[in-house]
Amino acid sequence: MTGKKTSRLRRAKRARMKIRQHRSVSLCVNRTPRHMYAQVISSDGDRTLASASTLEQDLRSGNTGNIDSAALVGRLVAERAVAAGIKQVAFDRSGFKYHGRVKALADSAREAGLKF
């Protein structure tokens, strides 16, 4: 693996260990150059409670790798989580920097009702 990816995975591991220690439900974000993915994962880590991505049919129209589509994913995953009865989550950014698409997803999830 490259040094950049190794550093990201190291940061992700450190954050996930802290989330596991607090036993909280987590909002896990993954990004690729083309798509954004978000999942709300249970506190024990064995179930996905809500998910959304730009691969879904209604979010696939147009460009899927930009800030606008990331904001749509954040809003959709937050609405699904609130419908499932989850209001408080820990934000797991998977070692990615908190700017751009990751920040847009987080901000729109907060606006839609999730607290983290």
C-alpha positions in Angstrom: 0.0 0.0 0.0 1.0 3.5 -0.5 2.0 5.8 2.4 -1.0 7.9 1.9 -3.4 5.0 2.2 -1.6 3.5 5.1 -1.8 6.8 7.0 -5.5 7.1 6.3 -6.1 3.6 7.6 -4.1 4.3 10.7 -6.2 7.4 11.5 -9.4 5.4 10.8 -8.3 2.6 13.1 -7.6 5.0 15.9 -11.0 6.7 15.6 -12.9 3.4 15.4 -11.2 2.1 18.5 -12.4 5.2 20.4 -15.9 4.8 19.0 -16.0 1.2 20.0 -14.7 2.1 23.5 -17.7 4.5 23.9 -20.1 1.9 22.6 -22.0 4.4 20.4 -23.8 4.1 17.1 -21.6 5.4 14.3 -22.2 7.2 11.0 -19.4 5.7 8.8 -18.5 7.6 5.7 -16.5 6.3 2.7 -15.6 8.2 -0.4 -14.1 7.3 -3.7 -13.4 9.7 -6.6 -16.7 8.8 -8.1 -19.1 8.0 -5.3 -20.0 8.6 -1.6 -21.3 6.0 0.8 -22.7 6.4 4.3 -23.9 3.8 6.8 -25.3 4.0 10.3 -23.8 1.0 12.1 -25.0 -0.4 15.5 -22.9 0.0 18.6 -21.7 -3.6 18.6 -20.8 -3.3 14.9 -22.7 -6.3 13.5 -25.7 -4.5 11.9 -26.2 -1.7 9.4 -29.2 0.3 10.6 -29.5 2.8 7.8 -27.5 3.5 4.6 -27.3 5.7 1.6 -25.0 6.2 -1.3 -24.8 7.8 -4.7 -25.3 4.4 -6.3 -29.0 4.6 -5.5 -31.2 5.2 -8.5 -32.6 8.6 -7.3 -29.2 10.0 -6.5 -27.4 8.7 -9.6 -28.6 11.4 -12.0 -25.8 13.8 -13.0 -22.4 14.0 -11.4 -22.0 11.7 -8.3 -18.6 12.8 -7.1 -19.2 16.3 -6.0 -20.2 18.2 -2.9 -23.9 18.5 -3.9 -24.4 14.8 -4.2 -22.5 14.2 -0.9 -25.0 16.6 0.8 -27.9 14.6 -0.7 -26.4 11.4 0.7 -26.0 12.9 4.1 -29.6 14.2 4.2 -30.9 10.8 3.0 -29.0 8.7 5.5 -30.0 11.0 8.4 -33.7 10.8 7.4 -33.5 7.0 7.3 -31.7 6.9 10.7 -34.2 9.2 12.3 -37.0 7.0 10.9 -35.3 4.0 12.5 -35.3 5.8 15.9 -31.6 6.9 16.0 -30.8 10.5 16.8 -27.3 10.4 18.4 -24.3 9.0 16.4 -20.6 9.2 16.5 -19.1 10.4 13.2 -16.6 8.0 11.7 -14.9 9.8 8.8 -12.7 6.7 8.0 -9.5 8.7 8.2 -10.5 11.1 5.5 -9.9 14.8 6.2 -12.9 16.8 7.4 -13.4 19.1 4.4 -15.0 19.0 1.0 -17.4 16.1 0.5 -17.0 14.6 3.9 -17.9 18.0 5.6 -20.8 18.5 3.2 -22.2 15.1 4.1 -21.8 15.8 7.9 -23.4 19.2 7.7 -26.4 18.0 5.8 -26.9 15.0 8.2 -26.9 17.5 11.1 -29.4 19.7 9.4 -31.6 16.6 8.8 -31.7 15.8 12.5 -28.7 13.7 13.5 -26.6 14.8 16.5 -22.8 14.2 16.6 
